[in-house]
């Protein structure tokens, strides 16, 4: 049975046409975007957070920056083709604050070495 006009047949794959789809939610105007959350050390007041936010927002490639004093975190949405996390860390340090580091343990499937004994 043939599907009604405008309907998609279940037995035929749907193929997207190049340039036909609008940018996805993570692509403002077709550009790639990334988000990073940086732990910031040394803030003593909301004014510190505002200063960091202003400075991060001035970096070329940054779409938005917000700093949460209570959580001691800077969130930056940026174009990775223009800016990088190293740019943000450098700027934060230049204005007298520090950027903390975070560690993550990522299990590797099939590994027989217990996590505690890995380098």
N, C-alpha and C positions, 0 to 999 in steps of 0.2 A: 504494500500500500504506500502510495506517495504522500509525504507530509504536506500539509497546507502551505500555501505560499508564505514565505517569511519564516518558516519553522526550520529547524535543523534536523536532518535525518540522523537517527541513532547509528546507522551503519556506515556513515561517512565521517571521516575525521574533519575537524574544523581547523583550517590553517589561517593564522594571522597574516595579514598583508603588511609588508614593510612600510613603516611610516603611518600606518593606519590607526594605531592605538595611541591614545594620549599618554603623556608621561605618568608613571606610577606614583604612588604616594611619597616615595622617597626620592623623587626626581623633580625638583622645582624647575619648570620650564625645560625639562629634558636633561638637566645637569645632575650628576651624582651628588649625593649628600651623605655625610656620615655624622654620627653623634658620638661624643666622648664625654665621660664624666671623670673629672680630675679631682683627687683629694687635695685640698689646699690647707697648708699649715701656716700659722702665724697671724691669722685674722683675730682682732680683738674687739671689733665692733661692726655694725652694719655699714659704716662708712668705708671700712676696709673692703667689704664685699662689693660695694658700689664702685670703688676705685678699680678693683680687679675686673669687674664686669665691663666698665668703660674701656679699659685697656684692651681686653680680649676682643671687644666689638670693633675696635679700630684696625685689627689685623685683616689684611686683604684675604678674601676667601671665606671669611666668617659670615655666615648668614644670621646667626643669633648666638648670644652668650647670656647665660644667667648664672648668678652665684648665690648660693644659699648659705648664709652665715651660720645658721643653727646646725646644718648638716656638714659644714666645712667642705662643700663641693662646688666645683665650677662645671657647668654643662655647656658644651659648645657644639653647635651644628655648623658644619663647614663643608666646603668643596675640597676633597682630598687632592684634586689636581692643582690646587692653588696654595692651600695651607696644610700644615701637618701638626700632629700633637707636639712635636718638638718646638714648633713656633710658640705654642701656648705656654709650655713649660718655661721656655726662655723668657717670655714676656712677664710671666708671673714672678720669676726670680729677679728680673731686672728692676721691678718695682718694690722689691723687698720682702716677698713672701716665698714660701717653699711649696713644692709639689711633692706629695707623698707617692709612694709606690704601692702597688697591689700585687699579690701573687695569686696564681690560680693553679690548681692541680687538675690536669686533664688526663683521664684514663685512656690508655692506648689499648684498643681491643686486641686480644691475643697475646698480650704481654704476660710473661710468667714471673716478672720481677715485682715483688711487693712494693707499694708506693714509698714506704719508709726507707727502703734501701737504694732508691734511685738517686743519682748524683745530685 
